[in-house]
Amino acid sequence: MMRDMKRDMKRISDSKKIKDIKDIKKEDLKRMEDLKRIKRMDSYRRQYEDIKNKKVMARKNKAQKRKLQIVRLSMCLALIALCIGFTIKSIRINVNAYESKDAKVKYYQSIQVQNHDTLWDIAEKYAPNEDKKSYIENIAEINHIDSNKIVEGTNLVIYYYADAK
């Protein structure tokens, strides 16, 4: 009987060991599963942080691009304004020069050559302040005259300068 008891005890103790081993294995398995879960969660967390960092960097890049576009646009607008300013100033200068008291206007007139008239006499009469030689050359060119000789009674187109009205 004793033997039977011992045998039963041994069986019980062996079964407890097996149960303990099974329990240990179950606990280890749970721990391992928990560790896997934690690793997965860490992996997800890292992925989330990476995505979040990428989004933040994308926003920063977008903001930098916007700032750069604004700077470029403002520089273009400044350049356009500068060009417009210079254009307006040059127009004002031209208008002021045209409207000044010293402004002269070029007029053309047809005259008839009188007895003993020369191109030099005509140049002295109609262009007293100009170079006589260049004035005579211009008159000859306008009237298609090849020589400096002019005939009495012919009509010549001449020009002269007068004050603007």
C-alpha positions as CSV (number, residue, x, y, z in Angstrom):
1,M,0.0,0.0,0.0
2,M,2.8,2.2,0.8
3,R,4.2,1.4,-2.4
4,D,1.0,2.4,-4.1
5,M,1.0,5.6,-2.2
6,K,4.5,6.3,-3.1
7,R,3.8,5.5,-6.7
8,D,0.7,7.8,-6.7
9,M,2.7,10.5,-5.0
10,K,5.3,10.2,-7.6
11,R,2.7,10.3,-10.3
12,I,1.2,13.4,-8.8
13,S,4.5,15.1,-8.4
14,D,5.4,14.2,-12.0
15,S,2.1,15.4,-13.2
16,K,2.6,18.6,-11.2
17,K,6.0,19.0,-12.9
18,I,4.4,18.5,-16.2
19,K,1.7,21.0,-15.3
20,D,4.3,23.4,-14.1
21,I,6.3,23.0,-17.3
22,K,3.1,23.5,-19.3
23,D,2.3,26.5,-17.2
24,I,5.8,27.8,-17.7
25,K,5.5,27.3,-21.3
26,K,2.1,29.0,-21.4
27,E,3.6,31.9,-19.5
28,D,6.6,32.1,-21.8
29,L,4.3,31.9,-24.8
30,K,2.2,34.8,-23.3
31,R,5.4,36.7,-22.7
32,M,6.7,36.0,-26.1
33,E,3.3,37.1,-27.6
34,D,3.4,40.2,-25.5
35,L,6.9,41.0,-26.7
36,K,5.9,40.5,-30.3
37,R,2.9,42.7,-29.7
38,I,5.2,45.3,-28.2
39,K,7.6,45.1,-31.1
40,R,4.8,45.4,-33.5
41,M,3.5,48.4,-31.6
42,D,7.0,49.9,-31.6
43,S,7.2,49.3,-35.3
44,Y,3.9,50.9,-35.9
45,R,4.9,53.8,-33.6
46,R,8.1,54.3,-35.6
47,Q,6.2,54.2,-38.9
48,Y,3.7,56.7,-37.5
49,E,6.5,59.0,-36.4
50,D,8.2,58.6,-39.8
51,I,5.0,59.5,-41.5
52,K,4.4,62.4,-39.1
53,N,8.0,63.6,-39.7
54,K,7.6,63.4,-43.4
55,K,4.4,65.4,-43.2
56,V,6.1,68.0,-41.1
57,M,9.0,68.2,-43.5
58,A,6.6,68.4,-46.4
59,R,4.8,71.3,-44.7
60,K,8.1,73.1,-44.0
61,N,9.3,72.6,-47.6
62,K,5.9,73.9,-48.9
63,A,6.2,76.9,-46.7
64,Q,9.8,77.5,-47.9
65,K,8.7,77.2,-51.5
66,R,5.8,79.7,-50.8
67,K,8.3,82.2,-49.3
68,L,10.6,81.8,-52.2
69,Q,7.7,82.4,-54.6
70,I,6.7,85.5,-52.7
71,V,10.2,86.8,-52.8
72,R,10.4,86.2,-56.6
73,L,7.1,87.8,-57.2
74,S,7.9,90.8,-55.1
75,M,11.2,91.2,-57.0
76,C,9.4,90.9,-60.4
77,L,6.9,93.5,-59.2
78,A,9.7,95.8,-58.1
79,L,11.4,95.4,-61.4
80,I,8.2,96.2,-63.3
81,A,7.5,99.2,-61.1
82,L,11.1,100.4,-61.7
83,C,10.7,100.0,-65.5
84,I,7.4,101.9,-65.4
85,G,9.0,104.6,-63.3
86,F,11.8,105.1,-65.8
87,T,9.4,105.1,-68.7
88,I,7.2,107.8,-67.1
89,K,10.3,109.9,-66.2
90,S,11.6,109.7,-69.8
91,I,8.2,110.6,-71.1
92,R,8.1,113.6,-68.8
93,I,11.6,114.7,-69.9
94,N,10.6,114.4,-73.6
95,V,7.3,116.3,-73.0
96,N,9.2,119.0,-71.0
97,A,11.8,119.3,-73.7
98,Y,9.1,119.6,-76.3
99,E,7.1,122.1,-74.3
100,S,10.1,124.2,-73.3
101,K,10.4,127.8,-74.5
102,D,13.4,127.0,-76.6
103,A,11.6,124.3,-78.6
104,K,11.9,124.9,-82.4
105,V,9.6,123.4,-85.0
106,K,10.8,122.6,-88.5
107,Y,8.7,124.1,-91.3
108,Y,8.8,123.6,-95.0
109,Q,8.0,126.3,-97.6
110,S,8.1,126.6,-101.3
111,I,9.8,129.8,-102.7
112,Q,10.4,131.1,-106.2
113,V,13.9,131.9,-107.1
114,Q,14.4,135.6,-107.9
115,N,17.0,137.3,-110.2
116,H,20.5,137.0,-108.8
117,D,19.5,134.6,-106.0
118,T,22.0,132.0,-104.9
119,L,21.7,129.0,-102.6
120,W,24.1,130.8,-100.2
121,D,21.8,133.8,-100.1
122,I,18.7,131.6,-99.4
123,A,20.7,129.8,-96.6
124,E,21.6,133.1,-95.0
125,K,17.9,134.3,-95.2
126,Y,16.1,131.1,-93.9
127,A,18.8,129.5,-91.7
128,P,20.9,132.2,-90.1
129,N,22.0,130.0,-87.1
130,E,22.8,126.8,-89.1
131,D,25.9,125.7,-90.9
132,K,25.4,127.1,-94.4
133,K,27.2,124.3,-96.3
134,S,25.0,121.5,-94.7
135,Y,21.9,123.6,-95.2
136,I,22.7,124.0,-98.9
137,E,23.4,120.3,-99.3
138,N,20.0,119.5,-97.7
139,I,18.1,121.9,-99.9
140,A,19.9,120.5,-103.0
141,E,18.9,117.0,-101.9
142,I,15.3,117.9,-101.2
143,N,14.9,119.6,-104.6
144,H,17.0,117.0,-106.6
145,I,19.6,119.6,-107.7
146,D,22.9,118.2,-108.9
147,S,24.8,121.5,-109.0
148,N,24.8,124.7,-107.0
149,K,23.3,126.7,-109.9
150,I,19.7,127.7,-109.7
151,V,17.6,129.3,-112.4
152,E,15.3,132.4,-111.9
153,G,11.6,131.5,-111.7
154,T,12.1,127.9,-110.5
155,N,10.4,126.9,-107.3
156,L,12.4,125.4,-104.4
157,V,11.3,123.7,-101.3
158,I,13.2,125.0,-98.3
159,Y,13.0,124.5,-94.6
160,Y,13.4,126.7,-91.6
161,Y,13.0,126.5,-87.9
162,A,10.6,128.6,-85.8
163,D,9.5,128.7,-82.2
164,A,6.8,126.3,-81.2
165,K,3.4,127.9,-80.8
